[in-house]
Structures are given as structure tokens and as C-alpha cells.
Amino acid sequence: MANLLVLPGDGIGPEVTTQARRVLEAVASRHGLELSFEEDLIGGSSIDARGTPLADEALERARGSRGVLLGAVGGPKWDAMPVDVRPEKGLLRLRKELGLFANLRPAAVFPALVGASTLRREVVEGIDLLVVRELTGGIYFGEPRGEALVDGRREARNTMVYDEVEIARIARVAFEAARRRRQLVTSVHKANVLEVSQLWTTVVEEVAKEYDDVRLEHQLVDSMAMLLLKEPRRYDVVVTGNLFGDILSDEAAMITGSLGMLPSASLGEGGIGLYEPVHGSAPDIAGRDAANPLAAILSAAMLLEHSLDAPEAANAVRTAVAGVLDTGARTADLAAAGESSIGCCEMGDRVLAKLAAA
Ligand code: NAD
């Protein structure tokens, strides 16, 4: 029996995680997986009920689970609160306490949605890449950091630092993922300028020796920013540090064109993972059954793959989503001008129907 924790959060979070949970339950029964679910609070809803964005008991539940499915946190109701008790603090605490060092962001274009990209159809068709970003090290966390007055001038510094253990473990996540995909890892760095990137490249090459079935190539981050727009289809797994990954994962995601379709996974040492849509709590449409649940449903597919080692079940979910989109079903965010749309629950129903018909 695998325990899963659902943290619906705020805004549209409860609406989209409800649909994702239904899909997990359906796919579990078809693929012989035994799942049990718990639910708890995070973000603004937790502040309202318990005075903290993530209570210790919710954290303990997360620790005792195989995977956490999260909706989104935040909203205007809590925007004026002191920074320390804001909804996002709950998410940051969860990521830190679970030691989630690897962030996985797929950017794949469903055939039915090729037109949603700002890039030309022939560039976008068939994109299926995965950005693996190091999440707990690099320049966002390095010491020393801060601002000081030096010789009468204000000066600020941050430090980019990685050790070999941090580099090797994120590299392994990338190679393992590539093994299940098209066996290509592109390591992105700035080794022509940065010593950190030189060590990065050396260690990634050392790890590559454990994976002789996977091809490794290197790319400078500035070139990569261009190549992602020029020939995104040629990439499979792109592994990089925290700063470069922050930027490139957003670039790759936007190539696909639709925020409501983007899933993510953050993985830690013990196999535990946090799965959440890339989008936020969308307070402008919350409570109206207007949200697109597919990013949450695709996040559930990542949970099946990475925390439950059930790639076939994960593929069944992705195939069902693609099938529903092929029929022309669209939530409002995906519908073209003049096209009719369906609600969040109806989209969930359609995915379940496709799964049942497979
Ligand atoms: P957002 O992603 O919530 O919304 C941006 C726009 O996209 C909105 O117009 C929204 O209606 C639309 N949208 C987003 N997801 C959608 C979906 N599934 N279906 C249909 N439309 C969708 O970003 P924002 O408006 O900048 O932030 C709103 C709140 O969410 C803020 O409080 C912010 O802090 C929070 N936020 C949370 C997370 C997270 O929990 N990981 C991430 C980003 C933003």
C-alpha cells in the first residue's frame, strides 16, 4: 500500500487536485496499484485554520508518504501578511524539510495544442523535453551573501557554489530519467567563464560512465537559450544548476504555450516527491469550475512514474489526456476565440472516460 498526501492549498488548488486524485484512483485500480490517500492543509487555508502556512502534523504526514500532490498556494486574502507567515512559506518549508533537490519540468507539446505556441508549428511539433534543475544549491543559497558598505559604496554579493556530491546526485536524476526516455542528456553550464561550471562538467562526465546507454552532450547556457527556440525538438533531458535552470525551465515551458498544461516534480533523496502544477492558485477564476485540471493530472502522472515506479500507468494517463484534447475538448484557457469550452469537473470526467475506454 502506498500512502499519498494531497495538499489542495488555495484558489483553484482544491478544484484541480480533486480531478487529479480521481484520475489516480481510477488508474490505480486498472494497473494493480494499492493507494491510500490523506489530505491536509497548506498555504492560506492552513493560515486560516491553524495560524501557520504548514503545520508540523501536515509535514509529518508528508514525511510518511510516498508522494505529495499539491495544488497551489496564495491569494489576495493573504497578500498583506508579514513575509514569515505568508502562504508561500508553507511550500518553501515543505520543499526544504523533504530535502527536494531535483526539480523536473517537462515541456511537451500535445499535437492538438501545437497552435498555442508562439513559435511556428514546424519548430514546435514533437517537442518532448525535460528540464532537470538543481534546486537546493548554487547561487541562490551560497555564502557569503548580502549587502555591505565598502569604501563608502553600497556593494552586494552572492556566491555560486556546488560541491561534487550535489552535482553527482542531480546528474544521476537526469541520467535515470534519460534512460526511461530517449537516452540523451544535455548538461548546461558556463564552463568557459565559471570554475563552478568546470567542476560541474567534470563530475557530470564521471557520472556518465555509470550510464553507457545514455549519450551526454554539453552546452553553454547562452547557446542553450537560443537553441531551445531554434530546435527544441532535438532535446531530451536537459540538466543544469539552480540559476540557469530557473530561467531555462520557464523558457522551455512557454514554448509549449499553455500554463494550464504544465506539470512539475521535485524529488528528494529517499524517493519521496512533491508533484504540483506549475501554475499558481488563479484567484481570478477560483470557485467557478473554470480551471484547467490537466497540469495537476499530468503532475499525478509524474507521481506514478517517479514515486510509484509505475511508468505504464503514467503513460496511460498521458495518453488519455492527449486523447481528450484530440476530441477537441478545451477548458476556457485552451479554447480559441469563439470556441466552446468545458469546466474543470467535465474535463476530469472526460479523462476518466478515456482511461476507462483504453
Ligand atoms: P497564476 O498561475 O495563478 O495565474 C496566472 C493566470 O493564468 C491567471 O489569469 C489564471 O486564471 C490563469 N491560470 C493559471 N492556472 C490556470 C489553470 N489551471 N486553468 C486556467 N487558467 C489558469 O499566477 P498569478 O496570478 O501570478 O498568482 C496567483 C496566486 O498564486 C498568487 O498568490 C501567487 O503567489 C500564487 N502562486 C502560487 C504558486 C504555487 O503555489 N506554486 C505558483 C505561482 C503563483
Boltz pocket constraint, residues with backbone or C-beta under 6 A from the ligand:
constraints:
  - pocket:
      binder: B
      contacts: [[A, 12], [A, 16], [A, 71], [A, 72], [A, 73], [A, 74], [A, 75], [A, 76], [A, 91], [A, 259], [A, 260], [A, 276], [A, 277], [A, 278], [A, 279], [A, 280], [A, 281], [A, 282], [A, 283], [A, 284], [A, 285], [A, 290], [A, 291], [A, 292], [A, 293], [A, 295], [A, 333]]
      max_distance: 6.0
